[in-house]
Amino acid sequence: MAAALPDFDYSVRRSERSRRVRVSVSAEKGVEVVLPKRAPAREAQRAVVELRPWIERRLREVEATKAFVAARGDTVPYLGTELRLQAERGRTRVHRRGDVLLVPEGAEERRDALERWYRRMAREEIAPRLDRAVRELGTTYTKLTIRNQKTRWGSCSSTGAMSFNWRLLLAPEPVLDYVVWHEACHRLHMDHSPRFWGLVARHVPGYAEPRRWLRRYGGTLVL
């Protein structure tokens, strides 16, 4: 008996770089199937049929996240506090005044300006935390980059290049502190061995709690 066709819409995109069929689900693009350049078109339908349970689960998660974000109203989170958004005509950049963020009027312009502001603030918040962590660990790092990964919150390369996701500023402060220490500890142990976790535990007692929080609520850290 043939598998039932999905009752959700999906888009198909060809990619010359892709070597296999990939399916993604996001609030921005919905369900998207990426096909290698020479793959038969029927492979897209086959992929969504095979992955239907996972896709439907991800769609429910996306809708839950949308509802969570909508419930914020005219506020945004910042390291455990709430900042109220106040639109100003003609404004192009975000400016903080106490617990108020002055933002552009248009929804798209506001979203872009907010992300730029959070990126700037991420560097200001993360750099001193990272400097302190590597100093206490007796090591160094070579570069700090602020990114917007979909699933990764931080990374540390073998050369000491550090990368952090600006969306960590949407989480409570202990979560940011944990991720900074996590990556800093990788300067001494480039793995997740017992030695690594022991080092994390010495500097972040109770690190399991922010780690669990990030796993549970990481999908809600969006604007």
N, C-alpha and C positions, 0 to 999 in steps of 0.2 A: 504493500500500500504506500502510495507516494506521500511524502511529508506535506503537511498543510502549508500553504503560502502565508507569509507574515501579513498581519493586518496593520503594519506601520509603513510609512513612506521611507524611502532611502534614496540617496544620490550616488552616482557612480563617477569616479574620476580616474582617468588614465595617467600613469606615471612612468616615465622612461627610466627612472632610477629604481623603482620598486621591482623586487625579484619574486615576490609572492603576493597573494591576495591578502589585504588587510582590511579590517572593519573597525571603525571608531564611532563612539557616541559622545556627543558634546552638546551643550546648550546652544552654542553658536551655529553649528552645522547639522545638528540632528544626527541621523545615522548615515555615515558615509562609507562607501566601499571603494578601496583603492585597488585598481587592477594593473598588473604589469602591461606594458604596451601591447604585447602580442597575445595576451590571454583572451580566450573566447568570452563574449559578453555574458554567456549563461553562467560563468563562474561567479558572477556577482550574486545572482539569485541563489545559487547553491550555497554560497557562504552565509547569507543571511538566514537561510533555512536551517543550516547546521548550527549556527550560533544563536538561534532565536531565543532560547532561555536566557543566555547571557545578555543579549541586546535588550530584551524586555526588562530585565533587572536593572540594567544601566539606565534605561529610559525612566524607570520609576525613581531612581536615585537623582537623575537630572531634574525631574519635576519637584522632588522634595527639596532640592537645593534652591530652585527658583522660588518656592514658597518661603523658604527660610530667609532668603535675601529680601524678598518683598516685605516680609514682616518687620524688617528693620525700619521701614518708613524713610524718614529723611535723616537717618543717622548712618554712620559707618563705624566699625570697630577699629580700635587702635591699641594693641598690646593690653587688652583687658578693659579699656575704657571705651566710652561712646562719644563720638564727635558729631555734632549736629551740622548738617549741610545748609548753607544759606546762599541762594543763587543771587548773583549780581549781574546786571546787564552790562555787556561789553567786556566782562572779565574773561581772560584766556588762561590764566594760571591760578592754581589753588594757593590760598594763603590762610594760615592758621591764626586765629585770634582767640586765645584761651581754649575753650572747648567747642569752638565754632570753626568750621572750614568754609571760607568764602570760595564759591565755585562758579563756573560758567552756567548760563541758563539752559542751553540745549543739552538734551540727554546724552547724545554721542560725544559732544565736546566735553561735557562734564566727566564722562567715563574716562576719556583719554587723558584729561588733565589730572584726574584723581590718580590714575596709574602712574603718571610721570611724577606726581608729588610723593606717592608711596615709594617709588624707586629711589628718589633722592633721600627720603627719610630712612629707608632701609640701610643705605650706606652709612648714614650718620649714627644709626642705632647699632649696626653690626660691627663696624670697624673698631670702636673701643672695646667691645666685648671680646672680639677675636684677638685683639692686641693683648688684652689681659690674659686670655686663656693660653695663648702660645708662650707668653712670658712665664706663667706659672708652670707650664709643662717643660720649659727650658728648650723650646724650639722656635722656629720662625715659619713664615709663609712668604710666598713670592708675589702674589697678586690676589686682589679681591674683586670679584665680579658679581653684579646683581643681575639675576635673570628672571624669567617667567616660565619655568618649566611646568608642564601639566601635572606631573606626578612626583618629581624629585624636589626635595626641600633644601638640599645642600649637597656639595661634593667637594672632595679633596683629591687633587691629582698627585702623582708620584713626585712631581716637581715642586709641589707646595702651592699650586694655584688653587684658590678657594672660590667657590661659587655658592651663592645663596639665593633663594626665591624671595622676592619682595613681598609675596603674599603672607609670609610668616608674620608680618606686622598686623595682620588681621586676626591673629591668634593671641591668646593670653601671653603675658611676658615670660612665664616659666617655659613655655613651649619654645620660644625663640632662644632662650638661654640654653636649653637642652640641645637644640640643633647646632648651635655654635660650638658648644663643648664637644658634641659628637664628632663634628668634622675636625676640630682641633686635635682631638685624640688620635685621629687617623694619621697625623704627622708622625706618630710614634709606632702605630700599628695599622698597617694598610689592609686590615681584614676585620672580621667580626668574631674574632676568637675570644675565649674566656679572658685572656690578658687584656684585650681591648675593652670589653665590658667592665672588667674590674677597674680599669683606669677611669672610665666614665663614671662609675659608681663612686669612686673616691672624690671626684670633683662635683658631681651632681647627685647627691644622695636622694633617693626617691625618683630617679630619672624615669622609672617605669610609668609613672602617672602621666607626665607630659607626652611620653611616647604613645601611650594608649589614647590620649586625647587626640593626638594628631592622626592616628589611624582611624579613629571614629569620626572626627569632625573635619578632617582635612579637605573633604569635598566641598565644604561650605565656605572655604576661605576664598571667596570671589567677590568682586564688586557688583 
